[in-house]
């Protein structure tokens, strides 16, 4: 038996769209091809935004760090295998 009284009912949808957003000339699906290729979104914490102000700076730092992480990962796999 279902309990109908346990669910909260919406009193109506509020219009939460801000007036400055204008999608009247928007094109549906214009960016889907780019997302199909693969897109990752990463949120940078505000306390390090002064060090990494752009996506390029983040990528540059990660490319410099990647060989060290790969080397450490391979060493850990070898230790577990031995």
Protein Blocks (a to p, Z undefined) as FASTA:
>chain_A
ZZfklpccdebdcdfbdfklccklgcehklmmmmmnopcdddddfklmmmmmbfklmmmm
mmmmmmmmmmmmmmmmmmmmZZ
